[in-house]
Amino acid sequence: MLILPAIDIKEGRVVRLVEGEADAVSVYGESPSDVAARWEAEGARWLHVVDLDGAFAGEPRQLDEIARIAGAVSIPIEVGGGLRTLDAVARALDAGASRVILGTATVADPQSVARAVALHGERIAVAIDVRDGRVAIHGWSSRIDRTPLALGRALRNAGVRRAIVTDIRRDGRLDGLNVDLAAEVARGTGLRVIASGGVSRLDDLRAAERSHGGIEGVIVGKALYERRFSIREAIASVGRKKED
């Protein structure tokens, strides 16, 4: 099971939001690259980086910070936030992202997603962000009448292989990971799933590993910043056999 520490960037700082709300923000660091280096030193094998300014603006705003993160660590990073065009995807990859995450574009311009997959293969992942059973887009500010399973199946048919599945209602709340949602999407779509939103304790990670539903990793944010457990403890709790 892969453990991915989250680094959410807003106005150049490392923050965590609650349910993606821009005015519900806690600041955890002034230097994203320093935080990235710390997570690598503690044992992280991947990083999950989100350009929150880009997510709200609809275009990348923190590519310079992403480049600094990529230069500060030797491990791969996945990057999301405002990547809605092929040009934006290319710029994020050029900045040092090993994998990019498309969110709003999966609904607004599905043909561009298929083209991105054709160009970049498994360096493309998608975000399936869910609020109350329906998909949310535009920085989680809009909910559409589409289920995560319906979107996931369409994306799988377009060539996508991996999705980050987030229960927005739990994100930043330390209420526990929605393992059932992530496993349902994995089983129902054939996508490899990285689960996100609400991790509060090591038992959340163990539950994801036990689900046998195609969950290959879990993104951990606030629980690490609030020192509920360490990356080393997280990795030890689920074993290392799937870390590479």
C-alpha positions as CSV (number, residue, x, y, z in Angstrom):
1,M,0.0,0.0,0.0
2,L,1.4,3.3,-1.1
3,I,1.3,6.2,1.4
4,L,1.3,9.6,-0.2
5,P,1.8,12.7,2.1
6,A,-0.2,15.6,0.8
7,I,1.3,19.1,0.2
8,D,-1.4,21.6,-0.6
9,I,-0.1,24.9,-1.7
10,K,-2.0,28.2,-1.3
11,E,-0.3,31.6,-1.8
12,G,3.1,29.8,-1.6
13,R,2.4,28.2,1.8
14,V,1.6,24.6,2.8
15,V,-2.0,24.6,4.1
16,R,-4.9,22.2,4.7
17,L,-8.5,23.2,4.0
18,V,-11.7,21.7,5.4
19,E,-14.0,20.2,2.7
20,G,-12.0,22.3,0.2
21,E,-13.3,25.6,1.5
22,A,-10.8,28.4,0.8
23,D,-11.8,30.3,4.0
24,A,-11.3,27.2,6.2
25,V,-7.5,27.1,6.1
26,S,-4.8,26.1,8.4
27,V,-1.2,26.9,7.6
28,Y,1.5,24.2,8.3
29,G,4.6,25.6,6.6
30,E,6.0,28.6,4.7
31,S,8.2,26.5,2.3
32,P,6.6,23.6,0.4
33,S,9.9,22.4,-0.8
34,D,11.2,22.1,2.8
35,V,8.1,20.2,3.8
36,A,8.6,17.9,0.8
37,A,12.2,17.2,1.8
38,R,11.0,16.4,5.3
39,W,8.5,13.9,4.2
40,E,11.0,12.2,2.0
41,A,13.5,12.1,4.9
42,E,10.8,10.4,7.0
43,G,10.3,7.7,4.4
44,A,7.8,8.8,1.8
45,R,8.1,7.2,-1.6
46,W,5.7,9.5,-3.4
47,L,4.2,13.0,-2.8
48,H,0.8,14.3,-3.6
49,V,1.0,18.0,-4.4
50,V,-2.1,20.2,-5.1
51,D,-2.0,23.8,-6.5
52,L,-5.0,25.1,-4.6
53,D,-4.7,28.5,-6.2
54,G,-4.8,26.8,-9.6
55,A,-7.8,24.7,-8.7
56,F,-9.8,27.8,-7.8
57,A,-8.5,29.8,-10.8
58,G,-8.8,27.1,-13.4
59,E,-5.2,27.2,-14.5
60,P,-1.9,26.5,-12.8
61,R,-0.6,29.1,-10.4
62,Q,2.1,27.4,-8.5
63,L,4.3,25.8,-11.1
64,D,7.4,27.5,-9.7
65,E,6.8,26.0,-6.3
66,I,6.2,22.6,-7.9
67,A,9.5,22.9,-9.7
68,R,11.2,23.8,-6.4
69,I,9.7,20.7,-4.8
70,A,10.8,18.5,-7.7
71,G,14.3,19.9,-7.3
72,A,14.3,19.3,-3.5
73,V,13.4,15.6,-3.5
74,S,14.5,12.5,-5.4
75,I,11.1,10.8,-5.1
76,P,8.3,11.2,-7.7
77,I,5.5,13.7,-7.2
78,E,1.9,13.7,-8.5
79,V,0.4,17.1,-9.1
80,G,-3.1,18.4,-9.4
81,G,-5.0,21.7,-9.4
82,G,-6.1,23.7,-12.4
83,L,-4.8,21.3,-15.0
84,R,-7.6,21.6,-17.5
85,T,-5.8,21.8,-20.9
86,L,-3.1,19.9,-22.7
87,D,-0.8,22.9,-22.4
88,A,-1.3,23.0,-18.6
89,V,-0.5,19.3,-18.4
90,A,2.7,19.8,-20.4
91,R,3.7,22.7,-18.2
92,A,3.2,20.7,-15.0
93,L,5.2,17.7,-16.4
94,D,8.0,20.1,-17.5
95,A,8.0,21.6,-14.0
96,G,8.9,18.1,-12.6
97,A,5.7,16.3,-12.0
98,S,6.0,12.5,-12.5
99,R,2.2,12.2,-12.8
100,V,-0.5,14.8,-13.2
101,I,-4.1,14.7,-12.0
102,L,-7.0,16.0,-14.2
103,G,-10.2,16.9,-12.4
104,T,-12.6,19.4,-13.9
105,A,-11.4,18.5,-17.4
106,T,-12.8,15.0,-17.0
107,V,-16.3,16.4,-17.2
108,A,-15.7,19.7,-19.1
109,D,-13.5,18.3,-21.9
110,P,-13.3,14.5,-21.8
111,Q,-11.8,14.5,-25.3
112,S,-8.8,16.4,-23.9
113,V,-8.4,13.7,-21.3
114,A,-8.3,11.0,-23.9
115,R,-5.7,13.0,-25.8
116,A,-3.6,13.5,-22.7
117,V,-3.6,9.8,-22.0
118,A,-2.7,9.1,-25.6
119,L,0.3,11.5,-25.3
120,H,1.4,10.7,-21.7
121,G,0.1,7.3,-20.8
122,E,0.1,6.4,-17.1
123,R,1.6,9.8,-16.3
124,I,-2.1,10.9,-16.4
125,A,-4.4,10.2,-13.5
126,V,-7.8,11.6,-12.8
127,A,-9.6,13.0,-9.7
128,I,-13.0,11.7,-8.9
129,D,-14.1,14.1,-6.1
130,V,-17.4,13.1,-4.5
131,R,-19.8,15.1,-2.4
132,D,-23.0,13.4,-1.2
133,G,-22.8,10.7,-3.8
134,R,-22.3,13.1,-6.8
135,V,-19.1,14.3,-8.6
136,A,-17.8,17.8,-7.7
137,I,-15.7,19.9,-10.1
138,H,-14.3,23.5,-10.3
139,G,-12.2,23.3,-7.2
140,W,-15.1,21.3,-5.5
141,S,-17.3,24.3,-5.7
142,S,-19.9,22.8,-8.1
143,R,-21.6,19.4,-7.9
144,I,-23.0,17.8,-11.0
145,D,-25.6,15.1,-11.5
146,R,-23.2,12.3,-12.1
147,T,-22.1,9.4,-10.0
148,P,-18.5,8.5,-9.3
149,L,-19.1,5.1,-10.9
150,A,-20.5,6.6,-14.1
151,L,-17.6,9.0,-14.5
152,G,-15.0,6.4,-13.6
153,R,-16.3,3.9,-16.2
154,A,-16.3,6.6,-18.9
155,L,-12.7,7.5,-18.0
156,R,-11.6,3.9,-18.0
157,N,-13.1,3.6,-21.5
158,A,-11.1,6.6,-22.5
159,G,-7.8,4.9,-21.5
160,V,-7.4,6.2,-18.0
161,R,-5.9,3.7,-15.5
162,R,-5.7,5.5,-12.2
163,A,-8.0,7.7,-10.1
164,I,-7.7,9.7,-6.9
165,V,-11.0,9.3,-5.1
166,T,-11.9,11.8,-2.5
167,D,-14.9,12.0,-0.2
168,I,-15.1,15.8,0.1
169,R,-17.3,15.7,3.2
170,R,-14.4,14.1,5.1
171,D,-11.5,16.0,3.7
172,G,-9.6,17.9,6.3
173,R,-11.9,16.7,9.1
174,L,-10.1,13.7,10.5
175,D,-13.4,11.8,10.4
176,G,-11.9,8.6,8.9
177,L,-11.3,7.4,5.4
178,N,-14.3,6.4,3.3
179,V,-12.9,3.1,2.3
180,D,-16.2,1.8,1.0
181,L,-16.4,4.6,-1.6
182,A,-12.8,4.1,-2.8
183,A,-13.3,0.3,-3.0
184,E,-16.6,0.6,-4.8
185,V,-15.0,2.9,-7.5
186,A,-12.1,0.5,-7.9
187,R,-14.3,-2.6,-8.2
188,G,-16.9,-1.0,-10.3
189,T,-14.6,0.7,-12.9
190,G,-11.4,-1.3,-13.0
191,L,-9.4,1.8,-12.2
192,R,-6.5,1.6,-9.8
193,V,-7.6,3.9,-6.9
194,I,-5.7,6.1,-4.5
195,A,-8.1,7.0,-1.7
196,S,-8.2,10.4,-0.1
197,G,-10.1,12.4,2.5
198,G,-10.4,12.1,6.2
199,V,-7.6,9.8,7.3
200,S,-7.2,10.2,11.0
201,R,-5.5,7.1,12.3
202,L,-3.5,4.0,11.3
203,D,-6.6,1.9,11.3
204,D,-7.9,3.9,8.3
205,L,-4.8,2.7,6.3
206,R,-5.2,-0.9,7.5
207,A,-8.9,-0.9,6.5
208,A,-7.9,0.3,3.0
209,E,-5.4,-2.4,2.6
210,R,-7.9,-5.0,3.8
211,S,-10.6,-3.9,1.4
212,H,-9.1,-5.9,-1.5
213,G,-11.0,-3.5,-3.8
214,G,-8.2,-2.2,-5.9
215,I,-7.0,0.5,-3.5
216,E,-3.3,0.9,-4.3
217,G,-2.6,3.9,-2.0
218,V,-3.9,6.4,0.4
219,I,-3.2,10.2,0.6
220,V,-2.6,11.4,4.1
221,G,-2.7,15.1,5.0
222,K,-3.9,16.6,8.2
223,A,-3.2,13.5,10.3
224,L,0.5,13.9,9.5
225,Y,0.6,17.6,10.0
226,E,-1.2,17.2,13.4
227,R,1.2,14.4,14.3
228,R,-1.5,11.7,14.7
229,F,1.1,9.3,13.4
230,S,4.3,9.5,11.4
231,I,5.1,8.4,7.8
232,R,7.3,5.6,9.2
233,E,4.4,4.4,11.3
234,A,2.0,4.6,8.4
235,I,4.3,2.5,6.1
236,A,5.0,0.0,8.9
237,S,1.2,-0.4,9.5
238,V,0.5,-1.6,5.9
239,G,3.8,-3.2,5.0
240,R,6.3,-2.2,2.2
241,K,5.6,-4.8,-0.4
242,K,3.6,-2.3,-2.6
243,E,5.7,0.7,-1.9
244,D,7.8,0.6,-5.0
